[in-house]
Amino acid sequence: MRGKIVLLYESERGKALCDAASYVLTQIAVAFGHTLSMPMRRCDRTAAVTDDIAGLCDGAACVLAGESSLQCLPALAEEMGCLCRERELRYTHLIENRALMGAAGPLNAVLVQALSGSEDSLRSAAVQAYAVSARDSLPITQVPPSGKLADGWKKAMERADSITAPFHARETSLQQMIPDMVYRPSRMGVILCPPYAGGILAEAAAALCGGAGICYDAYLGGECGIYAPLRQESDDVDPFGMLRAVYRMLRDTLKLEREAACVEAAIRNVLQAGWRTGDIAREGVKSLIADQIIDLICQQIEVAGEWINNNKN
């Protein structure tokens, strides 16, 4: 495969995460025989998309942003025609949860937000929510809008509900959703919401999960997928969110299932072995810096690539 993946950042932390993604993707390209162009650019701290960034993203297969707080990210998603945002908040790889409710109540949620009130955006969010529900056997909770968006939302839900899925979406209010996230964190499943509710709930969920470094956003439905790890409050640079974004990008946007499985297995194996960065390490347990984690990940990718190449027909 040949393709262009654009990496964007504003801060030094963002650059470090983009460097990590570039290094891992280079190892994937070598192991599986791909040719990837990966231009990297620092963005101005502005909400507008500058001409050089727009030009750089033209024709890209995917965009990776160093952090979800990249100021031009909403405008870039709009320019690229993205219709919904999925915020992946689940802990699926043996992370000691630091959520508000403690290890007994880890947040298990995927938040899907329509990016605008347009019919296409509402439908895209609903279809994405049902697709995640069907793929991962998760319940759906919708926060329906009132007023002008109500009719469009109802039509979008009716269309999406025709998709084969194990659950129909239950309804709740925005006022009830946050208490539910606090007191029923492990049963959240897919949270489907319109733009204004999504903006509130996405930030609340990120705060409640307690380990933003391992979570990421995916902007979907446009010319290409845009992926970004969540903003980290810790001084430690945690690469796991970016690595999970890379995995998702390979699987869903680039349709490289073997390569995605290789990255996912490497992440799982490193975490199962007990290796952590400081923000998610158990108290009293020695942690590693991001570069050390990336080296461990790449060692496993290299081994997997050798095995695959040696076993080709």
C-alpha positions as MATLAB code, in Angstrom:
seq = 'MRGKIVLLYESERGKALCDAASYVLTQIAVAFGHTLSMPMRRCDRTAAVTDDIAGLCDGAACVLAGESSLQCLPALAEEMGCLCRERELRYTHLIENRALMGAAGPLNAVLVQALSGSEDSLRSAAVQAYAVSARDSLPITQVPPSGKLADGWKKAMERADSITAPFHARETSLQQMIPDMVYRPSRMGVILCPPYAGGILAEAAAALCGGAGICYDAYLGGECGIYAPLRQESDDVDPFGMLRAVYRMLRDTLKLEREAACVEAAIRNVLQAGWRTGDIAREGVKSLIADQIIDLICQQIEVAGEWINNNKN';
ca = [
       0.000    0.000    0.000;
       1.048    3.576   -0.662;
      -0.494    6.438    1.293;
      -0.009    9.765    3.020;
      -0.600   10.185    6.741;
      -0.343   13.760    8.003;
       0.832   14.375   11.569;
      -0.041   17.702   13.233;
       0.927   19.162   16.602;
       1.049   22.429   18.560;
       3.016   21.589   21.721;
       6.196   19.693   22.501;
       4.065   16.942   24.036;
       2.080   16.762   20.804;
       5.292   16.530   18.795;
       6.550   13.711   21.021;
       3.338   11.770   20.407;
       3.517   12.408   16.653;
       7.127   11.201   16.663;
       5.995    8.045   18.482;
       3.236    7.417   15.932;
       5.641    7.996   13.033;
       8.162    5.551   14.493;
       5.557    2.827   15.032;
       4.051    3.329   11.568;
       7.527    3.131   10.035;
       8.022   -0.239   11.735;
       4.628   -1.384   10.430;
       5.525   -0.243    6.904;
       8.809   -2.174    7.010;
       7.243   -5.290    8.530;
       4.344   -5.445    6.056;
       5.896   -3.954    2.945;
       4.055   -0.609    2.708;
       5.244    2.775    1.503;
       3.941    5.529    3.765;
       4.554    9.249    3.434;
       4.250   10.901    6.850;
       4.743   14.683    6.689;
       4.697   16.354   10.095;
       3.848   20.002   10.737;
       3.482   22.333   13.703;
       0.141   24.182   13.661;
      -0.319   27.807   14.608;
      -2.261   28.270   17.843;
      -5.352   29.452   16.058;
      -8.840   28.089   15.503;
      -8.527   28.611   11.755;
      -7.021   26.126    9.325;
      -4.136   27.848    7.580;
      -3.569   27.417    3.855;
      -0.400   25.369    4.360;
      -2.153   22.914    6.703;
      -5.105   22.616    4.315;
      -2.719   21.977    1.436;
      -0.766   19.420    3.433;
      -3.942   17.481    4.287;
      -5.173   17.498    0.695;
      -5.087   13.939   -0.580;
      -4.157   12.465    2.803;
      -5.429    9.002    3.679;
      -5.547    9.951    7.373;
      -4.623   12.722    9.785;
      -3.104   12.140   13.222;
      -3.142   15.069   15.646;
      -0.756   15.071   18.603;
      -3.543   16.042   21.016;
      -7.311   16.463   20.905;
      -6.826   20.026   22.189;
      -5.264   21.098   18.859;
      -7.008   24.446   18.339;
      -7.613   24.066   14.619;
      -8.945   20.511   14.948;
     -12.699   21.386   14.881;
     -12.209   23.588   11.817;
     -10.071   20.936   10.124;
     -12.728   18.285   10.792;
     -15.326   20.592    9.238;
     -13.127   21.324    6.226;
     -12.505   17.608    5.696;
     -16.247   16.951    5.829;
     -16.274   14.899    9.030;
     -19.808   14.325   10.314;
     -19.386   12.764   13.754;
     -16.862   12.312   16.537;
     -16.299    9.110   18.458;
     -14.531    9.403   21.808;
     -13.156    6.026   22.836;
     -13.031    5.879   26.637;
     -12.904    2.173   27.390;
     -10.181    0.447   29.336;
      -9.705   -2.829   27.524;
      -6.075   -3.646   28.286;
      -5.677   -4.212   32.013;
      -5.270   -0.601   33.043;
      -5.548    0.070   36.779;
      -8.431    2.473   36.545;
      -8.137    5.849   38.242;
     -11.748    6.808   37.737;
     -13.736    8.682   40.335;
     -15.417    5.451   41.475;
     -12.120    3.556   41.742;
     -11.022    0.239   40.318;
     -14.408   -1.364   41.070;
     -16.179    1.055   38.738;
     -14.149    1.666   35.573;
     -15.754    3.869   32.940;
     -16.748    1.709   29.981;
     -18.022    4.136   27.361;
     -17.839    5.085   23.708;
     -19.277    8.545   23.121;
     -20.583    9.283   19.606;
     -21.430   12.927   18.893;
     -22.980   14.509   15.814;
     -20.759   17.443   14.822;
     -23.616   19.577   13.502;
     -27.386   19.672   13.323;
     -27.487   18.716    9.650;
     -29.433   15.646    8.595;
     -26.254   13.992    7.319;
     -24.399   14.590   10.591;
     -27.229   13.300   12.782;
     -27.617   10.219   10.595;
     -23.862    9.576   10.532;
     -23.656    9.698   14.337;
     -26.628    7.364   14.749;
     -25.296    4.863   12.205;
     -21.845    4.936   13.838;
     -23.333    4.346   17.284;
     -25.315    1.349   16.068;
     -22.283   -0.014   14.223;
     -20.192    0.127   17.420;
     -23.049   -1.468   19.351;
     -23.299   -4.323   16.855;
     -19.547   -4.872   16.638;
     -18.838   -4.828   20.373;
     -22.245   -5.924   21.760;
     -22.718   -2.724   23.763;
     -25.990   -1.067   24.809;
     -26.826    2.379   23.398;
     -28.016    5.354   25.435;
     -29.211    8.348   23.426;
     -29.584   11.923   24.670;
     -32.185   13.235   22.205;
     -32.346   16.952   21.453;
     -35.387   19.149   21.740;
     -36.430   22.049   19.530;
     -35.335   22.313   15.901;
     -33.159   19.194   15.923;
     -35.824   16.880   17.341;
     -37.415   15.846   14.031;
     -34.088   15.284   12.288;
     -32.836   13.274   15.255;
     -35.938   11.064   15.250;
     -35.524   10.306   11.535;
     -31.830    9.533   12.009;
     -32.607    7.150   14.850;
     -35.289    5.369   12.850;
     -32.872    4.795    9.973;
     -30.061    3.631   12.226;
     -32.353    1.322   14.169;
     -32.872   -0.701   10.982;
     -29.237   -1.834   11.312;
     -28.884   -5.267   12.843;
     -27.751   -4.634   16.420;
     -28.194   -6.447   19.727;
     -29.750   -3.391   21.415;
     -32.245   -0.630   20.748;
     -31.219    2.774   22.064;
     -32.762    3.808   25.358;
     -33.404    7.504   26.010;
     -32.179    9.650   28.850;
     -31.741   13.355   29.511;
     -28.530   15.353   29.615;
     -29.226   16.100   33.286;
     -29.363   12.369   34.071;
     -26.434   11.308   31.896;
     -23.647   12.679   34.095;
     -24.958   11.043   37.309;
     -25.266    7.812   35.312;
     -21.610    8.077   34.280;
     -20.642    8.495   37.926;
     -22.835    5.784   39.447;
     -23.121    3.302   36.550;
     -19.715    3.719   34.841;
     -19.173    0.108   33.824;
     -22.589   -0.083   32.093;
     -22.423    3.003   29.900;
     -21.789    1.337   26.542;
     -22.399    3.694   23.600;
     -23.525    7.232   24.430;
     -25.143    8.885   21.403;
     -25.735   12.627   21.510;
     -26.303   15.782   19.435;
     -23.649   18.534   19.166;
     -24.303   20.614   22.279;
     -24.800   17.613   24.587;
     -21.773   15.883   23.095;
     -19.533   18.827   23.907;
     -20.584   18.699   27.564;
     -20.568   14.925   27.979;
     -17.263   14.363   26.168;
     -15.395   16.596   28.611;
     -17.222   15.147   31.621;
     -16.451   11.597   30.540;
     -12.778   12.391   29.932;
     -12.519   13.866   33.433;
     -14.284   10.919   35.046;
     -12.244    8.215   33.325;
      -9.141    9.268   35.275;
      -6.630    8.206   32.640;
      -7.034   10.350   29.550;
      -3.628    9.292   28.232;
      -5.014    5.998   26.963;
      -8.125    7.460   25.263;
      -8.599    9.078   21.856;
     -11.011   10.862   19.506;
     -11.899    9.751   15.980;
     -13.503   12.219   13.552;
     -15.373   10.168   10.969;
     -17.523   10.422    7.861;
     -15.327   12.819    5.893;
     -12.689   12.693    3.199;
     -10.358   10.927    5.609;
     -10.343    9.898    9.244;
      -8.832   12.281   11.808;
      -7.514   10.754   15.032;
      -6.194   12.400   18.190;
      -5.281   11.178   21.692;
      -7.005   13.057   24.500;
      -5.333   15.947   26.271;
      -3.180   14.740   29.178;
      -2.987   16.538   32.498;
      -0.034   14.537   33.810;
       3.583   15.569   33.286;
       4.234   12.094   31.908;
       3.914   11.654   28.153;
       1.645    8.626   27.766;
       1.814    7.175   24.223;
      -0.961    4.594   24.669;
      -3.770    6.898   23.493;
      -1.856    7.702   20.311;
      -1.012    4.030   19.787;
      -4.668    3.051   20.148;
      -5.547    5.814   17.661;
      -2.980    4.360   15.237;
      -4.536    0.920   15.679;
      -8.001    2.299   14.959;
      -6.762    4.257   11.945;
      -5.114    1.169   10.451;
      -8.193   -0.970   11.026;
     -11.070    1.301   10.064;
      -9.710    3.971    7.711;
      -6.850    2.219    5.945;
      -8.521   -1.225    6.132;
      -5.212   -2.863    7.084;
      -6.564   -5.487    9.472;
      -3.376   -7.540    9.935;
      -1.337   -4.442   10.630;
      -3.946   -3.124   13.076;
      -4.071   -6.478   14.849;
      -0.281   -6.385   15.163;
      -0.356   -2.969   16.869;
      -3.268   -3.974   19.102;
      -1.512   -7.166   20.186;
       1.689   -5.246   20.923;
      -0.218   -2.775   23.113;
      -2.009   -5.577   24.939;
       1.172   -7.565   25.511;
       3.091   -4.582   26.869;
       0.285   -3.733   29.287;
      -0.221   -7.346   30.334;
       3.497   -7.529   31.119;
       2.940   -4.668   33.571;
       4.736   -1.878   31.723;
       3.196    1.547   32.330;
       3.959    5.225   32.033;
       3.791    7.190   35.273;
       0.243    8.492   34.807;
      -1.291    5.003   34.804;
       1.267    3.075   36.860;
       0.323    1.576   40.194;
       1.621    3.484   43.183;
       5.059    2.238   44.179;
       5.629    0.413   40.864;
       8.464    1.596   38.638;
       7.231    3.237   35.450;
       8.770    3.760   32.027;
       9.051    6.870   29.902;
       7.241    7.055   26.557;
      10.324    6.236   24.467;
      10.844    3.005   26.396;
       7.223    1.991   25.853;
       7.539    2.697   22.130;
      10.717    0.602   21.925;
       8.884   -2.344   23.527;
       5.977   -1.948   21.111;
       8.277   -1.805   18.081;
      10.238   -4.878   19.182;
       7.030   -6.876   19.072;
       6.011   -5.423   15.715;
       9.385   -6.440   14.274;
       8.981  -10.007   15.549;
       5.436  -10.207   14.171;
       6.584   -8.885   10.792;
       9.355  -11.479   10.571;
       6.912  -14.268   11.396;
       4.421  -13.060    8.777;
       7.086  -12.705    6.083;
       8.515  -16.147    6.858;
       5.101  -17.737    6.599;
       3.946  -16.194    3.319;
       2.681  -18.638    0.726;
];
